[in-house]
Amino acid sequence: MPAPSWTARADLAALVAALGPDNLRWVGGAVRDTLLDQPVKDVDAATPLRPDVVLERLAAAGIRAVPTGIAHGTVTAVLPDGPVEVTTLRRDVATDGRHATIAFASEWRDDAARRDFTINALYADPRTLEISDWFDGLPDLAARRVRFIGDPHQRIREDHLRILRYYRFQARFGAELDAAAEAACAELAPTLKGLSRERVAMELLNLLALPDPAATLARMEAAGVLPIALPERSTGGVELLTQLIGWEQAHGMAPDPLRRLAALLPADPRQVDQAAARLRLSTAQRKRLAQAAKRQSHDGDDPRALAYRLGRAEALDRLALTGGDPSAVAEWDMPVFPLKGGAIIARGVSAGPDVARLLRMVEDRWVASGFPNAEATDALLDHVLAAHRGG
């Protein structure tokens, strides 16, 4: 493996020294992404040492350790340049498609064999950076091929979420499709029904956050996977997603997975809320999707008025899904309404519900007038008060 900057971190050298160079290998995404010359976000390590021994050795070396997943063998070493998850070698004892019962292992190959894809089962020696590859992950990486380790049907039956993980990894890294993986995902798509909705939502949003997942979503639709993962999707959802991605690219907008999810869903607030509730999305996410579902009724509305009333993200959702120009709101310094209730009371209106009502009326006119300055806002107040007193 090349020697990128992360391998020269002093804190990683301290970690290796604490556990012993024979007892640690870099594994997973950091190795894979280094070989692909892509940025490395997280560094993970594997070790034959048991978690209690890892904790003891890190403590002796003065390295803070957190038992983040101790039951599954994971200890997080809190290092100056970023945390590292250190996980004891494992092998599966029993699986039911949702959970796995594991046992600690002593052989590196056993640990590699339980991983999902060949490109994720690459281990690097911290001293020499020599790669250990038991399942031909290096040729797959060179071919940009995402391939299950062993029989794909068996691997999916062990963990049904691997169907969605396959599509996410294929969208991110893949060029050459693996026929066996594609067939297994299509055949076992119904097993997704047994997964927690949170896990499905996480994978869908992670997939939608990739630069251009439209072709992958189209394959998922054709294979019968998307109808099970997202039964509320609209008939033309993938097509609208494709258009949305083109809009993002044309306007220099970063991928927004929630906005892209809105493209897949129908313009029907009731159905969208059902989908959001089923996926256990947060209250804020549900509200935003509900606003995006109203896009047809607000098409043509002033974008800045929408941004002021609903929020910048919500206004951009509407513009994106209807092909509008985002320039009016993308970098807009949203103004603050310059009036308070005290200004109305100072004009002779008694404190009470009339103050709030009149304030809302002035604010509505202020928004409709394009957010004028304080002097013009005072003139709007005069007109509203004159009408109020005349009435």
C-alpha positions as CSV (number, residue, x, y, z in Angstrom):
1,M,0.0,0.0,0.0
2,P,1.2,3.6,-0.6
3,A,2.3,5.5,2.4
4,P,-0.2,8.4,2.7
5,S,0.0,11.1,5.4
6,W,-2.3,9.3,7.8
7,T,0.1,6.4,8.2
8,A,2.7,8.8,9.5
9,R,0.6,10.0,12.4
10,A,2.5,10.0,15.6
11,D,-0.5,9.0,17.6
12,L,-1.0,6.0,15.4
13,A,2.6,5.0,16.0
14,A,1.9,5.3,19.7
15,L,-1.1,3.0,19.3
16,V,0.9,0.4,17.4
17,A,3.6,0.5,20.1
18,A,1.0,0.1,22.8
19,L,-0.5,-3.0,21.3
20,G,2.5,-4.4,19.5
21,P,3.1,-4.3,15.7
22,D,2.3,-8.0,15.4
23,N,-1.0,-7.5,17.1
24,L,-2.5,-4.8,14.9
25,R,-3.5,-4.3,11.2
26,W,-5.2,-1.4,9.6
27,V,-8.4,-2.6,8.0
28,G,-11.4,-1.7,6.0
29,G,-12.2,1.8,4.6
30,A,-8.8,3.4,5.3
31,V,-7.0,0.7,3.4
32,R,-9.5,0.6,0.6
33,D,-9.7,4.4,0.1
34,T,-5.9,4.7,0.3
35,L,-5.6,2.2,-2.6
36,L,-8.2,4.2,-4.5
37,D,-6.3,7.4,-3.8
38,Q,-9.4,8.8,-2.1
39,P,-9.5,10.8,1.1
40,V,-9.5,8.7,4.3
41,K,-12.0,9.8,7.0
42,D,-11.7,7.2,9.6
43,V,-9.0,4.7,10.5
44,D,-10.0,1.3,11.9
45,A,-7.7,-1.5,13.2
46,A,-8.1,-5.2,13.9
47,T,-6.3,-7.1,16.6
48,P,-6.1,-10.7,17.9
49,L,-5.9,-9.3,21.4
50,R,-9.1,-9.6,23.5
51,P,-10.9,-6.3,24.4
52,D,-9.8,-6.5,28.1
53,V,-6.2,-6.8,27.1
54,V,-6.6,-3.9,24.6
55,L,-8.0,-1.7,27.4
56,E,-5.1,-2.7,29.7
57,R,-2.4,-2.0,27.2
58,L,-3.9,1.3,26.1
59,A,-4.2,2.4,29.8
60,A,-0.6,1.4,30.5
61,A,0.5,3.5,27.5
62,G,-1.5,6.5,28.7
63,I,-4.0,6.3,25.8
64,R,-7.6,7.0,26.7
65,A,-9.9,4.2,25.7
66,V,-13.6,3.9,25.5
67,P,-15.4,0.5,25.4
68,T,-17.8,1.6,22.7
69,G,-18.8,-1.9,21.5
70,I,-17.2,-4.1,24.1
71,A,-19.7,-7.0,23.6
72,H,-18.6,-7.1,19.9
73,G,-15.0,-6.6,20.7
74,T,-14.6,-2.9,19.8
75,V,-12.6,-0.4,21.8
76,T,-12.2,3.2,20.7
77,A,-8.7,4.7,21.2
78,V,-9.1,8.4,21.7
79,L,-6.1,9.9,19.9
80,P,-5.1,13.5,19.3
81,D,-5.5,13.3,15.6
82,G,-8.8,11.4,15.7
83,P,-10.3,8.3,17.3
84,V,-9.5,4.8,16.1
85,E,-11.8,1.8,16.6
86,V,-9.8,-1.3,17.5
87,T,-11.8,-4.5,17.1
88,T,-10.8,-8.0,18.2
89,L,-10.8,-10.6,15.4
90,R,-14.2,-12.2,15.2
91,R,-16.0,-15.1,13.5
92,D,-19.8,-15.5,13.3
93,V,-21.4,-18.3,15.4
94,A,-25.0,-17.7,14.4
95,T,-26.9,-15.2,12.3
96,D,-30.6,-14.5,11.7
97,G,-30.4,-11.8,9.0
98,R,-30.7,-9.0,11.6
99,H,-28.2,-9.9,14.4
100,A,-25.1,-11.9,14.6
101,T,-23.7,-13.9,17.5
102,I,-19.9,-13.7,17.3
103,A,-17.0,-15.4,18.9
104,F,-13.5,-13.9,19.2
105,A,-11.0,-15.4,16.7
106,S,-7.2,-15.7,16.6
107,E,-6.8,-15.9,12.8
108,W,-6.8,-12.9,10.5
109,R,-8.4,-14.8,7.7
110,D,-11.4,-15.8,10.0
111,D,-12.0,-12.1,10.6
112,A,-11.8,-11.3,6.9
113,A,-14.2,-14.1,6.0
114,R,-17.0,-12.6,8.0
115,R,-16.8,-9.2,6.2
116,D,-19.3,-8.3,3.5
117,F,-17.3,-7.4,0.3
118,T,-13.8,-8.4,-0.9
119,I,-12.8,-4.7,-1.2
120,N,-13.5,-4.3,2.6
121,A,-11.4,-7.3,3.7
122,L,-8.0,-5.8,3.0
123,Y,-5.6,-5.6,5.9
124,A,-2.4,-3.5,6.0
125,D,0.7,-4.2,8.2
126,P,1.4,-1.0,10.1
127,R,5.2,-1.4,9.7
128,T,5.6,-2.5,6.1
129,L,2.1,-1.5,4.7
130,E,2.0,-4.9,3.1
131,I,-1.6,-5.9,2.2
132,S,-3.1,-9.2,3.3
133,D,-5.8,-10.2,0.8
134,W,-7.5,-13.6,1.2
135,F,-10.4,-13.1,-1.1
136,D,-9.0,-11.3,-4.2
137,G,-10.1,-7.9,-3.1
138,L,-7.2,-6.2,-4.8
139,P,-8.2,-7.4,-8.3
140,D,-11.8,-6.4,-7.6
141,L,-10.6,-3.0,-6.5
142,A,-8.6,-2.6,-9.6
143,A,-11.7,-3.6,-11.7
144,R,-14.0,-1.4,-9.6
145,R,-16.1,-4.5,-8.9
146,V,-18.1,-4.9,-5.7
147,R,-18.3,-8.6,-4.9
148,F,-19.5,-10.5,-1.9
149,I,-17.1,-12.7,-0.1
150,G,-18.2,-16.3,-0.8
151,D,-21.8,-17.1,-1.8
152,P,-23.8,-13.8,-2.0
153,H,-27.0,-15.6,-1.1
154,Q,-25.5,-16.8,2.1
155,R,-23.9,-13.5,3.0
156,I,-27.3,-11.7,2.5
157,R,-29.1,-14.3,4.6
158,E,-26.6,-13.6,7.4
159,D,-27.5,-9.9,7.3
160,H,-30.3,-8.6,5.1
161,L,-29.0,-5.1,5.2
162,R,-26.2,-6.2,2.9
163,I,-28.5,-5.8,0.0
164,L,-28.7,-2.0,0.5
165,R,-25.0,-1.9,1.4
166,Y,-24.2,-3.6,-1.9
167,Y,-26.0,-1.0,-3.9
168,R,-24.4,1.8,-1.9
169,F,-20.9,0.5,-2.4
170,Q,-21.6,-0.3,-6.0
171,A,-22.8,3.3,-6.6
172,R,-19.7,4.6,-4.8
173,F,-16.9,2.3,-6.1
174,G,-18.4,0.1,-8.8
175,A,-17.9,0.2,-12.6
176,E,-18.2,-3.5,-13.5
177,L,-21.4,-5.1,-12.2
178,D,-21.1,-8.5,-10.5
179,A,-23.9,-10.7,-11.9
180,A,-24.0,-13.0,-8.9
181,A,-24.4,-10.1,-6.5
182,E,-27.1,-8.4,-8.6
183,A,-29.1,-11.7,-8.9
184,A,-28.9,-12.4,-5.2
185,C,-30.0,-9.0,-4.2
186,A,-33.0,-9.2,-6.5
187,E,-33.9,-12.7,-5.3
188,L,-33.6,-11.9,-1.6
189,A,-35.1,-8.4,-1.7
190,P,-38.2,-9.5,0.3
191,T,-35.9,-10.2,3.3
192,L,-35.6,-6.4,3.7
193,K,-39.0,-6.4,5.3
194,G,-37.5,-8.0,8.4
195,L,-35.1,-5.1,9.1
196,S,-35.6,-2.2,11.4
197,R,-36.8,0.8,9.6
198,E,-34.0,2.9,11.1
199,R,-31.4,0.7,9.5
200,V,-33.2,0.9,6.1
201,A,-33.5,4.7,6.4
202,M,-29.8,5.1,7.3
203,E,-28.7,3.1,4.2
204,L,-31.1,4.8,1.9
205,L,-29.9,8.3,3.0
206,N,-26.3,7.2,2.8
207,L,-26.9,6.0,-0.8
208,L,-28.7,9.2,-1.7
209,A,-25.8,11.3,-0.4
210,L,-23.4,9.9,-3.0
211,P,-22.6,12.2,-6.0
212,D,-24.9,10.5,-8.6
213,P,-26.8,7.4,-7.4
214,A,-29.6,7.7,-10.0
215,A,-28.5,4.7,-12.1
216,T,-28.2,2.6,-9.0
217,L,-31.7,3.5,-7.9
218,A,-33.0,2.7,-11.4
219,R,-31.4,-0.8,-11.0
220,M,-32.9,-1.2,-7.6
221,E,-36.3,-0.3,-9.0
222,A,-36.0,-2.8,-11.8
223,A,-34.7,-5.5,-9.5
224,G,-37.7,-5.1,-7.1
225,V,-35.5,-3.9,-4.3
226,L,-36.6,-0.2,-4.2
227,P,-40.4,-1.2,-4.0
228,I,-39.7,-3.0,-0.8
229,A,-37.2,-0.6,0.7
230,L,-39.4,2.4,-0.2
231,P,-42.9,1.2,-1.0
232,E,-44.2,4.8,-1.0
233,R,-42.0,5.9,-3.9
234,S,-43.8,7.5,-6.8
235,T,-43.9,6.0,-10.3
236,G,-41.7,8.7,-11.7
237,G,-39.5,9.1,-8.6
238,V,-36.3,7.9,-10.2
239,E,-36.8,10.1,-13.2
240,L,-37.3,13.1,-11.0
241,L,-34.3,12.2,-8.9
242,T,-32.2,12.2,-12.2
243,Q,-33.5,15.6,-13.0
244,L,-32.8,16.8,-9.5
245,I,-29.2,15.6,-9.7
246,G,-28.8,17.5,-13.0
247,W,-30.2,20.6,-11.3
248,E,-27.7,20.3,-8.4
249,Q,-24.8,19.9,-10.8
250,A,-25.9,22.8,-13.0
251,H,-26.2,25.1,-10.0
252,G,-23.2,23.9,-8.1
253,M,-25.3,22.6,-5.2
254,A,-24.0,19.9,-2.9
255,P,-25.9,16.6,-2.8
256,D,-28.7,16.7,-0.2
257,P,-30.0,13.2,0.6
258,L,-33.2,14.3,2.2
259,R,-34.1,16.5,-0.8
260,R,-33.3,13.5,-3.0
261,L,-35.6,11.3,-0.9
262,A,-38.3,13.9,-1.5
263,A,-37.8,13.5,-5.2
264,L,-38.5,9.8,-4.9
265,L,-41.7,10.3,-2.9
266,P,-45.0,11.6,-4.3
267,A,-46.1,15.2,-4.1
268,D,-48.7,14.1,-1.5
269,P,-48.1,15.3,2.1
270,R,-50.1,12.4,3.6
271,Q,-48.2,9.7,1.8
272,V,-44.9,11.4,2.5
273,D,-45.7,11.6,6.2
274,Q,-46.5,7.9,6.2
275,A,-43.2,7.1,4.6
276,A,-41.3,9.4,7.0
277,A,-43.0,7.8,10.0
278,R,-42.3,4.3,8.8
279,L,-38.6,5.1,8.3
280,R,-38.5,6.6,11.8
281,L,-37.1,9.9,10.6
282,S,-36.7,12.8,13.0
283,T,-39.4,15.4,13.5
284,A,-37.4,18.0,11.6
285,Q,-36.9,15.7,8.7
286,R,-40.6,14.8,8.6
287,K,-41.6,18.5,8.5
288,R,-39.1,19.2,5.7
289,L,-40.3,16.3,3.6
290,A,-43.9,17.4,4.2
291,Q,-43.1,20.9,2.9
292,A,-41.4,19.4,-0.2
293,A,-44.5,17.4,-0.9
294,K,-46.5,20.6,-1.3
295,R,-44.3,21.8,-4.1
296,Q,-46.9,21.8,-6.8
297,S,-49.2,24.2,-4.9
298,H,-46.4,26.6,-4.3
299,D,-44.8,26.5,-7.7
300,G,-44.3,30.1,-8.9
301,D,-44.3,31.6,-5.4
302,D,-41.6,34.1,-4.6
303,P,-38.5,32.1,-3.5
304,R,-37.4,34.6,-0.9
305,A,-40.9,34.7,0.6
306,L,-40.8,30.9,0.8
307,A,-37.3,31.0,2.4
308,Y,-38.4,33.5,5.0
309,R,-41.6,31.6,5.9
310,L,-40.4,28.0,5.7
311,G,-36.6,28.1,5.9
312,R,-33.8,28.2,3.3
313,A,-33.6,24.4,2.9
314,E,-37.3,24.1,2.4
315,A,-37.4,26.9,-0.2
316,L,-34.4,25.3,-2.1
317,D,-36.3,21.9,-2.0
318,R,-39.2,23.5,-3.8
319,L,-37.0,25.2,-6.3
320,A,-35.0,22.0,-6.9
321,L,-38.0,19.8,-7.4
322,T,-39.7,22.2,-9.8
323,G,-36.5,23.2,-11.7
324,G,-36.4,26.8,-10.3
325,D,-33.4,29.1,-10.0
326,P,-31.9,28.9,-6.6
327,S,-29.7,32.0,-6.9
328,A,-32.3,34.2,-5.2
329,V,-32.1,32.3,-1.9
330,A,-28.9,30.2,-1.9
331,E,-26.6,32.9,-0.6
332,W,-29.3,35.4,0.5
333,D,-28.7,37.2,3.8
334,M,-32.2,36.6,5.2
335,P,-33.5,39.8,6.9
336,V,-35.1,40.2,10.3
337,F,-38.5,41.8,10.5
338,P,-37.8,45.2,12.0
339,L,-41.0,45.7,14.0
340,K,-41.9,44.5,17.5
341,G,-45.2,44.6,19.2
342,G,-44.1,47.6,21.3
343,A,-44.1,49.8,18.1
344,I,-47.8,49.1,17.7
345,I,-48.6,49.8,21.4
346,A,-46.6,53.1,21.1
347,R,-49.0,54.1,18.3
348,G,-51.9,53.9,20.7
349,V,-53.2,50.3,20.3
350,S,-54.0,48.6,23.6
351,A,-52.0,45.6,24.6
352,G,-53.8,42.4,23.7
353,P,-54.6,40.1,20.8
354,D,-55.0,43.1,18.3
355,V,-51.3,43.8,18.7
356,A,-50.3,40.3,17.5
357,R,-52.9,40.4,14.7
358,L,-51.7,43.8,13.4
359,L,-48.1,42.8,13.6
360,R,-48.8,39.7,11.4
361,M,-50.6,41.9,8.9
362,V,-47.6,44.3,8.7
363,E,-45.2,41.4,8.4
364,D,-47.3,39.8,5.6
365,R,-47.2,43.1,3.7
366,W,-43.5,43.5,4.4
367,V,-42.8,40.1,2.9
368,A,-45.0,40.7,-0.1
369,S,-43.2,44.1,-0.7
370,G,-39.8,42.4,-0.9
371,F,-38.5,43.1,2.6
372,P,-38.2,46.9,2.5
373,N,-36.2,48.9,4.9
374,A,-37.3,50.2,8.3
375,E,-38.7,53.5,7.0
376,A,-40.8,51.8,4.4
377,T,-41.9,49.3,7.1
378,D,-43.1,52.2,9.2
379,A,-45.2,53.3,6.3
380,L,-46.7,49.9,6.0
381,L,-47.6,50.0,9.7
382,D,-49.3,53.4,9.1
383,H,-51.5,51.9,6.4
384,V,-52.4,48.9,8.5
385,L,-53.2,51.1,11.5
386,A,-55.3,53.5,9.4
387,A,-57.3,50.6,8.1
388,H,-57.7,49.2,11.6
389,R,-58.9,52.5,13.1
390,G,-61.1,53.1,10.1
391,G,-62.7,49.7,10.6
